Amino acid sequence: MAKEPSLANAVELLDDDGAITVQLETCLKHIFAQYCSPSTSRSDRKTLLQPPPNASLSPEGLDAWAKDTNGAPFSQETKDELVEFLDVAEDGSLTLKGFLQIYQLQTENDEEETWRDLSKHGFDRALKLIG
């Protein structure tokens, strides 16, 4: 039986050691850059963004990302867990490293959820920005 076209070209999200692949990291940096402080600007909708050095997600940026990704901001309990267990800046904002940690853990446990998140942010199964 043939694979679904959308799955036939799917790329790996984690490498053999369980680490995020370079392709996935590039996509996650683009997503992070849309919500981080300091903010980034984009010249067009097809150009992948890069977060500035030392960028982080403020509570407002975290809420905006969670709402766009999951339909609602995180609960305070979830935010407290993020600060406790993931990489954060001195002010408690989530760093890029912490953001990548979220996706590394999520992808290990439920790769399909990561694919859904990527799709919500405009990426296809080949990790190409399509919208």
N, CA, C and O atoms as a Tinker XYZ file with bonds, in Angstrom:
   524  protein
     1  N      0.845000   -1.185000    0.000000    73     2
     2  CA     0.000000    0.000000    0.000000    64     1     3
     3  C      0.885000    1.241000    0.000000    63     2     4     5
     4  O      1.850000    1.318000    0.761000    81     3
     5  N      0.567000    2.191000   -0.833000    73     3     6
     6  CA     1.375000    3.411000   -0.953000    64     5     7
     7  C      1.162000    4.318000    0.248000    63     6     8     9
     8  O      0.083000    4.370000    0.837000    81     7
     9  N      2.217000    5.023000    0.584000    73     7    10
    10  CA     2.125000    6.001000    1.671000    64     9    11
    11  C      1.320000    7.199000    1.212000    63    10    12    13
    12  O      1.235000    7.495000    0.021000    81    11
    13  N      0.728000    7.883000    2.183000    73    11    14
    14  CA     0.052000    9.135000    1.860000    64    13    15
    15  C      1.083000   10.092000    1.277000    63    14    16    17
    16  O      2.225000   10.109000    1.735000    81    15
    17  N      0.709000   10.891000    0.275000    73    15    18
    18  CA     1.665000   11.824000   -0.318000    64    17    19
    19  C      2.303000   12.737000    0.722000    63    18    20    21
    20  O      3.493000   13.040000    0.634000    81    19
    21  N      1.524000   13.177000    1.705000    73    19    22
    22  CA     2.071000   14.104000    2.695000    64    21    23
    23  C      3.110000   13.434000    3.586000    63    22    24    25
    24  O      3.991000   14.103000    4.125000    81    23
    25  N      3.010000   12.112000    3.744000    73    23    26
    26  CA     3.965000   11.404000    4.588000    64    25    27
    27  C      5.162000   10.880000    3.801000    63    26    28    29
    28  O      6.223000   10.637000    4.375000    81    27
    29  N      4.999000   10.705000    2.495000    73    27    30
    30  CA     6.064000   10.138000    1.682000    64    29    31
    31  C      7.312000   11.013000    1.699000    63    30    32    33
    32  O      8.431000   10.501000    1.655000    81    31
    33  N      7.127000   12.317000    1.763000    73    31    34
    34  CA     8.257000   13.237000    1.741000    64    33    35
    35  C      8.624000   13.753000    3.128000    63    34    36    37
    36  O      9.440000   14.667000    3.251000    81    35
    37  N      8.034000   13.180000    4.165000    73    35    38
    38  CA     8.302000   13.654000    5.522000    64    37    39
    39  C      9.772000   13.436000    5.871000    63    38    40    41
    40  O     10.378000   12.430000    5.503000    81    39
    41  N     10.315000   14.393000    6.580000    73    39    42
    42  CA    11.698000   14.298000    7.024000    64    41    43
    43  C     11.713000   13.906000    8.497000    63    42    44    45
    44  O     10.690000   13.975000    9.178000    81    43
    45  N     12.863000   13.502000    8.971000    73    43    46
    46  CA    13.014000   13.123000   10.369000    64    45    47
    47  C     13.079000   14.370000   11.241000    63    46    48    49
    48  O     13.716000   15.358000   10.877000    81    47
    49  N     12.421000   14.319000   12.387000    73    47    50
    50  CA    12.458000   15.434000   13.328000    64    49    51
    51  C     13.552000   15.258000   14.372000    63    50    52    53
    52  O     14.119000   16.235000   14.861000    81    51
    53  N     13.844000   14.005000   14.709000    73    51    54
    54  CA    14.902000   13.704000   15.672000    64    53    55
    55  C     15.939000   12.820000   14.999000    63    54    56    57
    56  O     15.613000   12.012000   14.129000    81    55
    57  N     17.196000   12.984000   15.412000    73    55    58
    58  CA    18.247000   12.135000   14.857000    64    57    59
    59  C     18.307000   10.812000   15.622000    63    58    60    61
    60  O     17.492000   10.568000   16.511000    81    59
    61  N     19.260000    9.972000   15.280000    73    59    62
    62  CA    19.364000    8.649000   15.896000    64    61    63
    63  C     19.637000    8.711000   17.393000    63    62    64    65
    64  O     19.366000    7.750000   18.113000    81    63
    65  N     20.171000    9.832000   17.865000    73    63    66
    66  CA    20.452000   10.001000   19.289000    64    65    67
    67  C     19.302000   10.672000   20.034000    63    66    68    69
    68  O     19.406000   10.916000   21.236000    81    67
    69  N     18.204000   10.975000   19.336000    73    67    70
    70  CA    17.060000   11.615000   19.969000    64    69    71
    71  C     17.154000   13.124000   20.052000    63    70    72    73
    72  O     16.351000   13.760000   20.735000    81    71
    73  N     18.129000   13.705000   19.362000    73    71    74
    74  CA    18.283000   15.164000   19.347000    64    73    75
    75  C     17.511000   15.747000   18.164000    63    74    76    77
    76  O     17.267000   15.066000   17.167000    81    75
    77  N     17.137000   17.000000   18.292000    73    75    78
    78  CA    16.439000   17.707000   17.222000    64    77    79
    79  C     17.350000   17.802000   16.000000    63    78    80    81
    80  O     18.527000   18.141000   16.119000    81    79
    81  N     16.795000   17.500000   14.824000    73    79    82
    82  CA    17.581000   17.609000   13.594000    64    81    83
    83  C     17.797000   19.082000   13.240000    63    82    84    85
    84  O     17.082000   19.963000   13.718000    81    83
    85  N     18.782000   19.323000   12.407000    73    83    86
    86  CA    19.074000   20.684000   11.958000    64    85    87
    87  C     17.856000   21.281000   11.251000    63    86    88    89
    88  O     17.543000   22.458000   11.433000    81    87
    89  N     17.171000   20.464000   10.444000    73    87    90
    90  CA    15.998000   20.955000    9.717000    64    89    91
    91  C     14.902000   21.402000   10.681000    63    90    92    93
    92  O     14.310000   22.466000   10.498000    81    91
    93  N     14.629000   20.596000   11.706000    73    91    94
    94  CA    13.602000   20.966000   12.682000    64    93    95
    95  C     14.039000   22.200000   13.459000    63    94    96    97
    96  O     13.227000   23.093000   13.701000    81    95
    97  N     15.300000   22.265000   13.852000    73    95    98
    98  CA    15.789000   23.427000   14.594000    64    97    99
    99  C     15.604000   24.715000   13.790000    63    98   100   101
   100  O     15.239000   25.749000   14.350000    81    99
   101  N     15.852000   24.655000   12.491000    73    99   102
   102  CA    15.664000   25.833000   11.638000    64   101   103
   103  C     14.209000   26.296000   11.677000    63   102   104   105
   104  O     13.940000   27.493000   11.778000    81   103
   105  N     13.276000   25.357000   11.597000    73   103   106
   106  CA    11.846000   25.695000   11.659000    64   105   107
   107  C     11.479000   26.272000   13.020000    63   106   108   109
   108  O     10.747000   27.258000   13.104000    81   107
   109  N     11.987000   25.660000   14.081000    73   107   110
   110  CA    11.661000   26.123000   15.429000    64   109   111
   111  C     12.241000   27.507000   15.701000    63   110   112   113
   112  O     11.620000   28.307000   16.401000    81   111
   113  N     13.415000   27.799000   15.160000    73   111   114
   114  CA    13.978000   29.147000   15.298000    64   113   115
   115  C     13.071000   30.171000   14.627000    63   114   116   117
   116  O     12.862000   31.264000   15.153000    81   115
   117  N     12.537000   29.816000   13.468000    73   115   118
   118  CA    11.619000   30.706000   12.759000    64   117   119
   119  C     10.369000   30.968000   13.606000    63   118   120   121
   120  O      9.936000   32.112000   13.742000    81   119
   121  N      9.800000   29.917000   14.167000    73   119   122
   122  CA     8.604000   30.071000   15.006000    64   121   123
   123  C      8.931000   30.916000   16.228000    63   122   124   125
   124  O      8.198000   31.852000   16.547000    81   123
   125  N     10.020000   30.599000   16.912000    73   123   126
   126  CA    10.445000   31.342000   18.103000    64   125   127
   127  C     10.620000   32.825000   17.775000    63   126   128   129
   128  O     10.215000   33.693000   18.549000    81   127
   129  N     11.229000   33.105000   16.620000    73   127   130
   130  CA    11.518000   34.491000   16.225000    64   129   131
   131  C     10.250000   35.314000   16.018000    63   130   132   133
   132  O     10.295000   36.541000   16.107000    81   131
   133  N      9.136000   34.671000   15.748000    73   131   134
   134  CA     7.876000   35.395000   15.560000    64   133   135
   135  C      7.306000   35.933000   16.873000    63   134   136   137
   136  O      6.468000   36.835000   16.862000    81   135
   137  N      7.755000   35.385000   17.997000    73   135   138
   138  CA     7.172000   35.727000   19.294000    64   137   139
   139  C      8.179000   36.295000   20.291000    63   138   140   141
   140  O      7.789000   36.741000   21.370000    81   139
   141  N      9.456000   36.286000   19.951000    73   139   142
   142  CA    10.498000   36.639000   20.912000    64   141   143
   143  C     10.679000   38.142000   21.075000    63   142   144   145
   144  O     10.190000   38.947000   20.282000    81   143
   145  N     11.397000   38.482000   22.130000    73   143   146
   146  CA    11.854000   39.854000   22.383000    64   145   147
   147  C     13.369000   39.800000   22.473000    63   146   148   149
   148  O     13.890000   38.911000   23.146000    81   147
   149  N     14.102000   40.693000   21.838000    73   147   150
   150  CA    13.589000   41.697000   20.908000    64   149   151
   151  C     12.986000   41.032000   19.676000    63   150   152   153
   152  O     13.356000   39.917000   19.307000    81   151
   153  N     12.056000   41.736000   19.054000    73   151   154
   154  CA    11.347000   41.178000   17.906000    64   153   155
   155  C     12.219000   41.230000   16.656000    63   154   156   157
   156  O     13.200000   41.970000   16.584000    81   155
   157  N     11.832000   40.430000   15.690000    73   155   158
   158  CA    12.524000   40.411000   14.403000    64   157   159
   159  C     11.554000   40.889000   13.336000    63   158   160   161
   160  O     10.337000   40.839000   13.513000    81   159
   161  N     12.104000   41.347000   12.242000    73   159   162
   162  CA    11.247000   41.771000   11.134000    64   161   163
   163  C     11.514000   40.858000    9.953000    63   162   164   165
   164  O     12.603000   40.303000    9.808000    81   163
   165  N     10.521000   40.715000    9.128000    73   163   166
   166  CA    10.683000   39.846000    7.961000    64   165   167
   167  C     10.437000   40.653000    6.704000    63   166   168   169
   168  O      9.579000   41.535000    6.667000    81   167
   169  N     11.198000   40.338000    5.684000    73   167   170
   170  CA    11.053000   41.056000    4.421000    64   169   171
   171  C      9.908000   40.486000    3.586000    63   170   172   173
   172  O      9.265000   41.210000    2.826000    81   171
   173  N      9.659000   39.186000    3.731000    73   171   174
   174  CA     8.542000   38.561000    3.022000    64   173   175
   175  C      8.104000   37.315000    3.782000    63   174   176   177
   176  O      8.791000   36.872000    4.703000    81   175
   177  N      6.978000   36.759000    3.405000    73   175   178
   178  CA     6.401000   35.634000    4.148000    64   177   179
   179  C      7.117000   34.310000    3.883000    63   178   180   181
   180  O      6.872000   33.336000    4.595000    81   179
   181  N      7.980000   34.249000    2.896000    73   179   182
   182  CA     8.673000   33.001000    2.572000    64   181   183
   183  C     10.082000   32.939000    3.165000    63   182   184   185
   184  O     10.736000   31.898000    3.098000    81   183
   185  N     10.549000   34.038000    3.738000    73   183   186
   186  CA    11.887000   34.070000    4.319000    64   185   187
   187  C     11.832000   33.563000    5.754000    63   186   188   189
   188  O     11.032000   34.041000    6.558000    81   187
   189  N     12.685000   32.596000    6.071000    73   187   190
   190  CA    12.739000   32.079000    7.438000    64   189   191
   191  C     13.421000   33.092000    8.345000    63   190   192   193
   192  O     14.464000   33.651000    8.007000    81   191
   193  N     12.820000   33.313000    9.488000    73   191   194
   194  CA    13.358000   34.263000   10.462000    64   193   195
   195  C     14.421000   33.609000   11.327000    63   194   196   197
   196  O     14.420000   32.394000   11.530000    81   195
   197  N     15.321000   34.429000   11.830000    73   195   198
   198  CA    16.328000   34.016000   12.804000    64   197   199
   199  C     16.154000   34.885000   14.038000    63   198   200   201
   200  O     16.107000   36.109000   13.916000    81   199
   201  N     16.058000   34.295000   15.218000    73   199   202
   202  CA    15.943000   35.134000   16.412000    64   201   203
   203  C     17.245000   35.872000   16.680000    63   202   204   205
   204  O     18.323000   35.347000   16.404000    81   203
   205  N     17.155000   37.093000   17.219000    73   203   206
   206  CA    18.372000   37.816000   17.572000    64   205   207
   207  C     19.103000   37.106000   18.714000    63   206   208   209
   208  O     18.495000   36.334000   19.455000    81   207
   209  N     20.396000   37.363000   18.857000    73   207   210
   210  CA    21.127000   36.786000   19.989000    64   209   211
   211  C     20.464000   37.195000   21.302000    63   210   212   213
   212  O     19.983000   38.319000   21.439000    81   211
   213  N     20.443000   36.292000   22.247000    73   211   214
   214  CA    19.886000   36.522000   23.586000    64   213   215
   215  C     18.396000   36.825000   23.587000    63   214   216   217
   216  O     17.887000   37.386000   24.558000    81   215
   217  N     17.688000   36.470000   22.530000    73   215   218
   218  CA    16.237000   36.656000   22.495000    64   217   219
   219  C     15.575000   35.653000   23.435000    63   218   220   221
   220  O     16.125000   34.589000   23.720000    81   219
   221  N     14.395000   36.010000   23.906000    73   219   222
   222  CA    13.628000   35.114000   24.766000    64   221   223
   223  C     12.142000   35.396000   24.591000    63   222   224   225
   224  O     11.745000   36.413000   24.023000    81   223
   225  N     11.333000   34.470000   25.094000    73   223   226
   226  CA     9.887000   34.647000   25.062000    64   225   227
   227  C      9.436000   35.229000   26.392000    63   226   228   229
   228  O      9.530000   34.572000   27.429000    81   227
   229  N      8.949000   36.453000   26.359000    73   227   230
   230  CA     8.363000   37.078000   27.541000    64   229   231
   231  C      7.073000   36.336000   27.877000    63   230   232   233
   232  O      6.610000   35.524000   27.077000    81   231
   233  N      6.486000   36.597000   29.036000    73   231   234
   234  CA     5.190000   35.971000   29.334000    64   233   235
   235  C      4.151000   36.242000   28.243000    63   234   236   237
   236  O      3.355000   35.365000   27.909000    81   235
   237  N      4.162000   37.455000   27.689000    73   235   238
   238  CA     3.221000   37.794000   26.621000    64   237   239
   239  C      3.530000   37.021000   25.338000    63   238   240   241
   240  O      2.619000   36.536000   24.665000    81   239
   241  N      4.815000   36.908000   25.004000    73   239   242
   242  CA     5.219000   36.145000   23.826000    64   241   243
   243  C      4.895000   34.665000   23.974000    63   242   244   245
   244  O      4.458000   34.018000   23.022000    81   243
   245  N      5.113000   34.135000   25.177000    73   243   246
   246  CA     4.796000   32.738000   25.456000    64   245   247
   247  C      3.296000   32.497000   25.299000    63   246   248   249
   248  O      2.880000   31.506000   24.698000    81   247
   249  N      2.486000   33.410000   25.845000    73   247   250
   250  CA     1.029000   33.282000   25.722000    64   249   251
   251  C      0.588000   33.340000   24.263000    63   250   252   253
   252  O     -0.265000   32.561000   23.840000    81   251
   253  N      1.166000   34.260000   23.493000    73   251   254
   254  CA     0.797000   34.396000   22.079000    64   253   255
   255  C      1.161000   33.131000   21.306000    63   254   256   257
   256  O      0.370000   32.642000   20.499000    81   255
   257  N      2.360000   32.602000   21.555000    73   255   258
   258  CA     2.779000   31.364000   20.888000    64   257   259
   259  C      1.867000   30.207000   21.285000    63   258   260   261
   260  O      1.418000   29.454000   20.421000    81   259
   261  N      1.591000   30.056000   22.574000    73   259   262
   262  CA     0.734000   28.959000   23.033000    64   261   263
   263  C     -0.663000   29.071000   22.432000    63   262   264   265
   264  O     -1.254000   28.067000   22.034000    81   263
   265  N     -1.187000   30.285000   22.367000    73   263   266
   266  CA    -2.529000   30.489000   21.803000    64   265   267
   267  C     -2.551000   30.139000   20.319000    63   266   268   269
   268  O     -3.469000   29.463000   19.855000    81   267
   269  N     -1.546000   30.596000   19.571000    73   267   270
   270  CA    -1.484000   30.301000   18.139000    64   269   271
   271  C     -1.253000   28.813000   17.872000    63   270   272   273
   272  O     -1.704000   28.282000   16.857000    81   271
   273  N     -0.554000   28.149000   18.782000    73   271   274
   274  CA    -0.204000   26.743000   18.597000    64   273   275
   275  C     -1.281000   25.807000   19.131000    63   274   276   277
   276  O     -1.638000   24.827000   18.478000    81   275
   277  N     -1.798000   26.112000   20.316000    73   275   278
   278  CA    -2.711000   25.200000   21.013000    64   277   279
   279  C     -4.121000   25.741000   21.195000    63   278   280   281
   280  O     -4.997000   25.037000   21.697000    81   279
   281  N     -4.348000   26.989000   20.791000    73   279   282
   282  CA    -5.674000   27.561000   20.921000    64   281   283
   283  C     -5.928000   28.298000   22.216000    63   282   284   285
   284  O     -6.960000   28.952000   22.363000    81   283
   285  N     -4.994000   28.202000   23.171000    73   283   286
   286  CA    -5.161000   28.878000   24.462000    64   285   287
   287  C     -3.797000   29.068000   25.109000    63   286   288   289
   288  O     -2.883000   28.278000   24.871000    81   287
   289  N     -3.649000   30.110000   25.926000    73   287   290
   290  CA    -2.399000   30.284000   26.667000    64   289   291
   291  C     -2.206000   29.138000   27.662000    63   290   292   293
   292  O     -3.159000   28.445000   28.017000    81   291
   293  N     -0.971000   28.952000   28.102000    73   291   294
   294  CA    -0.683000   27.950000   29.127000    64   293   295
   295  C     -1.272000   28.368000   30.465000    63   294   296   297
   296  O     -1.432000   29.558000   30.739000    81   295
   297  N     -1.592000   27.390000   31.291000    73   295   298
   298  CA    -2.016000   27.668000   32.662000    64   297   299
   299  C     -0.809000   28.165000   33.452000    63   298   300   301
   300  O      0.333000   27.965000   33.038000    81   299
   301  N     -1.060000   28.806000   34.576000    73   299   302
   302  CA     0.041000   29.268000   35.422000    64   301   303
   303  C      0.884000   28.089000   35.896000    63   302   304   305
   304  O      2.104000   28.206000   36.009000    81   303
   305  N      0.245000   26.961000   36.173000    73   303   306
   306  CA     0.970000   25.763000   36.601000    64   305   307
   307  C      1.959000   25.315000   35.526000    63   306   308   309
   308  O      3.103000   24.978000   35.830000    81   307
   309  N      1.516000   25.312000   34.276000    73   307   310
   310  CA     2.402000   24.929000   33.174000    64   309   311
   311  C      3.546000   25.926000   33.033000    63   310   312   313
   312  O      4.693000   25.530000   32.826000    81   311
   313  N      3.242000   27.208000   33.142000    73   311   314
   314  CA     4.296000   28.234000   33.058000    64   313   315
   315  C      5.322000   28.045000   34.166000    63   314   316   317
   316  O      6.524000   28.168000   33.930000    81   315
   317  N      4.854000   27.748000   35.371000    73   315   318
   318  CA     5.768000   27.516000   36.493000    64   317   319
   319  C      6.674000   26.319000   36.223000    63   318   320   321
   320  O      7.859000   26.349000   36.554000    81   319
   321  N      6.118000   25.261000   35.619000    73   319   322
   322  CA     6.917000   24.083000   35.278000    64   321   323
   323  C      7.961000   24.414000   34.222000    63   322   324   325
   324  O      9.091000   23.932000   34.296000    81   323
   325  N      7.595000   25.228000   33.241000    73   323   326
   326  CA     8.555000   25.625000   32.211000    64   325   327
   327  C      9.747000   26.333000   32.837000    63   326   328   329
   328  O     10.897000   26.043000   32.505000    81   327
   329  N      9.466000   27.261000   33.742000    73   327   330
   330  CA    10.534000   28.023000   34.399000    64   329   331
   331  C     11.396000   27.105000   35.262000    63   330   332   333
   332  O     12.611000   27.283000   35.347000    81   331
   333  N     10.764000   26.126000   35.899000    73   331   334
   334  CA    11.498000   25.232000   36.793000    64   333   335
   335  C     12.391000   24.250000   36.048000    63   334   336   337
   336  O     13.506000   23.970000   36.487000    81   335
   337  N     11.908000   23.723000   34.919000    73   335   338
   338  CA    12.599000   22.608000   34.280000    64   337   339
   339  C     13.335000   22.939000   32.986000    63   338   340   341
   340  O     14.169000   22.153000   32.536000    81   339
   341  N     13.043000   24.088000   32.380000    73   339   342
   342  CA    13.652000   24.413000   31.095000    64   341   343
   343  C     14.585000   25.609000   31.216000    63   342   344   345
   344  O     14.609000   26.290000   32.241000    81   343
   345  N     15.344000   25.854000   30.170000    73   343   346
   346  CA    16.301000   26.957000   30.167000    64   345   347
   347  C     15.559000   28.289000   30.049000    63   346   348   349
   348  O     14.812000   28.520000   29.098000    81   347
   349  N     15.783000   29.154000   31.031000    73   347   350
   350  CA    15.159000   30.478000   31.042000    64   349   351
   351  C     16.221000   31.540000   31.302000    63   350   352   353
   352  O     17.287000   31.257000   31.850000    81   351
   353  N     15.907000   32.765000   30.899000    73   351   354
   354  CA    16.780000   33.908000   31.165000    64   353   355
   355  C     16.635000   34.306000   32.634000    63   354   356   357
   356  O     15.771000   33.791000   33.344000    81   355
   357  N     17.485000   35.221000   33.078000    73   355   358
   358  CA    17.445000   35.670000   34.470000    64   357   359
   359  C     16.084000   36.213000   34.872000    63   358   360   361
   360  O     15.675000   36.080000   36.026000    81   359
   361  N     15.381000   36.826000   33.923000    73   359   362
   362  CA    14.058000   37.387000   34.232000    64   361   363
   363  C     12.937000   36.349000   34.153000    63   362   364   365
   364  O     11.765000   36.690000   34.317000    81   363
   365  N     13.289000   35.083000   33.904000    73   363   366
   366  CA    12.298000   34.014000   33.849000    64   365   367
   367  C     11.684000   33.790000   32.485000    63   366   368   369
   368  O     10.829000   32.919000   32.329000    81   367
   369  N     12.107000   34.565000   31.486000    73   367   370
   370  CA    11.568000   34.371000   30.138000    64   369   371
   371  C     12.239000   33.159000   29.485000    63   370   372   373
   372  O     13.400000   32.856000   29.761000    81   371
   373  N     11.504000   32.484000   28.630000    73   371   374
   374  CA    11.973000   31.258000   27.996000    64   373   375
   375  C     12.987000   31.572000   26.903000    63   374   376   377
   376  O     12.706000   32.361000   26.000000    81   375
   377  N     14.164000   30.959000   26.982000    73   375   378
   378  CA    15.205000   31.154000   25.969000    64   377   379
   379  C     14.944000   30.252000   24.765000    63   378   380   381
   380  O     14.090000   29.366000   24.806000    81   379
   381  N     15.694000   30.496000   23.699000    73   379   382
   382  CA    15.609000   29.615000   22.538000    64   381   383
   383  C     15.955000   28.188000   22.948000    63   382   384   385
   384  O     15.297000   27.242000   22.512000    81   383
   385  N     16.971000   28.024000   23.775000    73   383   386
   386  CA    17.350000   26.684000   24.236000    64   385   387
   387  C     16.172000   26.017000   24.942000    63   386   388   389
   388  O     15.902000   24.837000   24.718000    81   387
   389  N     15.469000   26.767000   25.795000    73   387   390
   390  CA    14.297000   26.228000   26.479000    64   389   391
   391  C     13.180000   25.868000   25.510000    63   390   392   393
   392  O     12.512000   24.847000   25.675000    81   391
   393  N     12.980000   26.703000   24.504000    73   391   394
   394  CA    11.970000   26.451000   23.476000    64   393   395
   395  C     12.294000   25.158000   22.726000    63   394   396   397
   396  O     11.409000   24.342000   22.468000    81   395
   397  N     13.566000   24.980000   22.382000    73   395   398
   398  CA    13.986000   23.753000   21.706000    64   397   399
   399  C     13.810000   22.547000   22.621000    63   398   400   401
   400  O     13.466000   21.461000   22.154000    81   399
   401  N     14.045000   22.730000   23.932000    73   399   402
   402  CA    13.845000   21.642000   24.891000    64   401   403
   403  C     12.381000   21.188000   24.902000    63   402   404   405
   404  O     12.100000   19.991000   24.962000    81   403
   405  N     11.453000   22.148000   24.846000    73   403   406
   406  CA    10.027000   21.796000   24.795000    64   405   407
   407  C      9.774000   20.851000   23.628000    63   406   408   409
   408  O      9.139000   19.808000   23.782000    81   407
   409  N     10.280000   21.233000   22.462000    73   407   410
   410  CA    10.001000   20.441000   21.266000    64   409   411
   411  C     10.775000   19.135000   21.227000    63   410   412   413
   412  O     10.294000   18.160000   20.650000    81   411
   413  N     11.938000   19.087000   21.814000    73   411   414
   414  CA    12.673000   17.825000   21.863000    64   413   415
   415  C     11.885000   16.827000   22.711000    63   414   416   417
   416  O     11.705000   15.677000   22.312000    81   415
   417  N     11.418000   17.268000   23.876000    73   415   418
   418  CA    10.635000   16.390000   24.758000    64   417   419
   419  C      9.306000   16.004000   24.117000    63   418   420   421
   420  O      8.909000   14.839000   24.150000    81   419
   421  N      8.629000   16.975000   23.542000    73   419   422
   422  CA     7.335000   16.690000   22.915000    64   421   423
   423  C      7.496000   15.705000   21.773000    63   422   424   425
   424  O      6.703000   14.773000   21.643000    81   423
   425  N      8.517000   15.901000   20.942000    73   423   426
   426  CA     8.706000   15.049000   19.772000    64   425   427
   427  C      9.064000   13.631000   20.182000    63   426   428   429
   428  O      8.633000   12.674000   19.538000    81   427
   429  N      9.847000   13.481000   21.244000    73   427   430
   430  CA    10.157000   12.146000   21.766000    64   429   431
   431  C      8.883000   11.414000   22.173000    63   430   432   433
   432  O      8.753000   10.212000   21.946000    81   431
   433  N      7.944000   12.142000   22.776000    73   431   434
   434  CA     6.741000   11.541000   23.338000    64   433   435
   435  C      5.567000   11.469000   22.372000    63   434   436   437
   436  O      4.756000   10.547000   22.459000    81   435
   437  N      5.463000   12.425000   21.453000    73   435   438
   438  CA     4.323000   12.472000   20.529000    64   437   439
   439  C      4.717000   13.255000   19.281000    63   438   440   441
   440  O      4.411000   14.440000   19.150000    81   439
   441  N      5.398000   12.571000   18.372000    73   439   442
   442  CA     5.897000   13.231000   17.164000    64   441   443
   443  C      4.767000   13.864000   16.357000    63   442   444   445
   444  O      4.948000   14.920000   15.751000    81   443
   445  N      3.617000   13.226000   16.351000    73   443   446
   446  CA     2.492000   13.752000   15.572000    64   445   447
   447  C      2.039000   15.109000   16.101000    63   446   448   449
   448  O      1.607000   15.957000   15.321000    81   447
   449  N      2.130000   15.330000   17.404000    73   447   450
   450  CA     1.780000   16.642000   17.956000    64   449   451
   451  C      2.737000   17.714000   17.439000    63   450   452   453
   452  O      2.319000   18.833000   17.144000    81   451
   453  N      4.004000   17.375000   17.331000    73   451   454
   454  CA     4.972000   18.327000   16.781000    64   453   455
   455  C      4.643000   18.633000   15.325000    63   454   456   457
   456  O      4.711000   19.789000   14.908000    81   455
   457  N      4.288000   17.615000   14.550000    73   455   458
   458  CA     3.899000   17.858000   13.159000    64   457   459
   459  C      2.685000   18.783000   13.091000    63   458   460   461
   460  O      2.627000   19.660000   12.230000    81   459
   461  N      1.714000   18.596000   13.992000    73   459   462
   462  CA     0.538000   19.480000   14.009000    64   461   463
   463  C      0.954000   20.916000   14.315000    63   462   464   465
   464  O      0.471000   21.856000   13.683000    81   463
   465  N      1.853000   21.081000   15.287000    73   463   466
   466  CA     2.338000   22.425000   15.628000    64   465   467
   467  C      3.028000   23.070000   14.433000    63   466   468   469
   468  O      2.785000   24.235000   14.120000    81   467
   469  N      3.887000   22.307000   13.770000    73   467   470
   470  CA     4.604000   22.832000   12.610000    64   469   471
   471  C      3.630000   23.252000   11.517000    63   470   472   473
   472  O      3.810000   24.292000   10.884000    81   471
   473  N      2.607000   22.449000   11.299000    73   471   474
   474  CA     1.595000   22.777000   10.297000    64   473   475
   475  C      0.865000   24.069000   10.652000    63   474   476   477
   476  O      0.608000   24.896000    9.777000    81   475
   477  N      0.535000   24.246000   11.914000    73   475   478
   478  CA    -0.149000   25.469000   12.348000    64   477   479
   479  C      0.701000   26.707000   12.097000    63   478   480   481
   480  O      0.175000   27.808000   11.936000    81   479
   481  N      2.011000   26.521000   12.062000    73   479   482
   482  CA     2.922000   27.641000   11.832000    64   481   483
   483  C      3.421000   27.696000   10.389000    63   482   484   485
   484  O      4.396000   28.386000   10.091000    81   483
   485  N      2.744000   26.961000    9.486000    73   483   486
   486  CA     2.996000   27.120000    8.059000    64   485   487
   487  C      3.997000   26.184000    7.423000    63   486   488   489
   488  O      4.425000   26.428000    6.294000    81   487
   489  N      4.394000   25.104000    8.117000    73   487   490
   490  CA     5.371000   24.171000    7.557000    64   489   491
   491  C      4.692000   22.892000    7.082000    63   490   492   493
   492  O      3.745000   22.409000    7.701000    81   491
   493  N      5.199000   22.349000    5.962000    73   491   494
   494  CA     4.692000   21.072000    5.469000    64   493   495
   495  C      5.546000   19.926000    6.016000    63   494   496   497
   496  O      6.442000   20.144000    6.831000    81   495
   497  N      5.259000   18.707000    5.562000    73   495   498
   498  CA     5.968000   17.522000    6.070000    64   497   499
   499  C      7.398000   17.413000    5.543000    63   498   500   501
   500  O      8.152000   16.548000    5.987000    81   499
   501  N      7.774000   18.265000    4.616000    73   499   502
   502  CA     9.164000   18.343000    4.171000    64   501   503
   503  C      9.880000   19.486000    4.897000    63   502   504   505
   504  O     11.025000   19.811000    4.583000    81   503
   505  N      9.194000   20.087000    5.867000    73   503   506
   506  CA     9.686000   21.225000    6.658000    64   505   507
   507  C      9.960000   22.447000    5.794000    63   506   508   509
   508  O     10.884000   23.217000    6.053000    81   507
   509  N      9.149000   22.605000    4.775000    73   507   510
   510  CA     9.206000   23.800000    3.927000    64   509   511
   511  C      8.118000   24.754000    4.384000    63   510   512   513
   512  O      7.000000   24.334000    4.681000    81   511
   513  N      8.443000   26.037000    4.440000    73   511   514
   514  CA     7.471000   27.057000    4.813000    64   513   515
   515  C      6.539000   27.276000    3.627000    63   514   516   517
   516  O      6.962000   27.727000    2.563000    81   515
   517  N      5.271000   26.951000    3.827000    73   515   518
   518  CA     4.314000   27.050000    2.718000    64   517   519
   519  C      3.224000   28.090000    2.966000    63   518   520   521
   520  O      2.447000   28.397000    2.061000    81   519
   521  N      3.160000   28.620000    4.145000    73   519   522
   522  CA     2.108000   29.605000    4.378000    64   521   523
   523  C      2.164000   30.230000    5.729000    63   522   524
   524  O      1.333000   31.078000    6.052000    81   523
